[in-house]
Amino acid sequence: MKKIIYLRDYLADLYLDWVNNFLTIAVFAEYYGLDEDDAKDLLKLAKKSHEQRVEYSKFLEEELE
């Protein structure tokens, strides 16, 4: 059975990949075959997805207390 991957999760994971594995946007863009402007736009969206996932995780933790 195929695992479903949601776009928001992929973007959040992409942001973490950027934070943990790349020093510059130029290298990130080259690795993923993007130009730097597109990489910047993608990372802005990915950061927002990551921040939303963090907020949701915090919300769940509070609900369990």
C-alpha positions in Angstrom: 0.0 0.0 0.0 1.3 3.4 -0.9 2.0 5.9 1.8 0.2 9.2 1.3 2.5 12.3 1.6 0.8 15.6 2.0 2.2 18.7 0.4 2.3 20.6 3.7 4.4 17.8 5.3 6.7 17.6 2.3 7.3 21.4 2.4 7.9 21.3 6.2 10.5 18.5 5.7 12.0 20.4 2.8 12.5 23.4 5.1 14.2 21.2 7.7 16.4 19.7 5.0 17.4 23.3 4.1 18.2 24.2 7.7 20.1 21.1 8.5 22.0 20.4 5.3 22.7 23.6 3.3 24.7 26.7 4.0 23.5 28.9 1.2 20.4 29.3 -0.9 22.6 29.0 -4.0 23.7 25.5 -3.1 20.2 24.5 -2.2 18.9 25.8 -5.5 21.6 24.0 -7.4 20.9 20.7 -5.6 17.2 20.9 -6.4 17.6 22.3 -9.9 16.0 25.7 -9.2 17.1 29.2 -9.7 17.8 31.2 -6.6 14.6 33.3 -6.7 12.4 30.2 -7.0 14.4 28.6 -4.2 13.8 31.6 -2.0 10.1 31.6 -2.7 9.9 27.8 -2.1 11.7 28.2 1.2 9.4 30.9 2.4 6.4 28.6 1.8 8.3 25.7 3.3 9.1 27.7 6.4 5.5 28.6 6.9 4.5 25.0 6.6 7.1 24.1 9.2 5.9 26.8 11.6 2.3 25.6 11.2 3.4 22.0 12.0 5.2 23.2 15.1 2.2 25.2 16.3 -0.1 22.2 15.8 2.4 20.0 17.7 2.3 22.5 20.6 -1.4 22.6 20.5 -1.6 18.8 20.7 0.9 18.7 23.6 -1.3 21.2 25.5 -4.4 19.1 24.9 -2.8 16.1 26.4 -1.7 17.8 29.6 
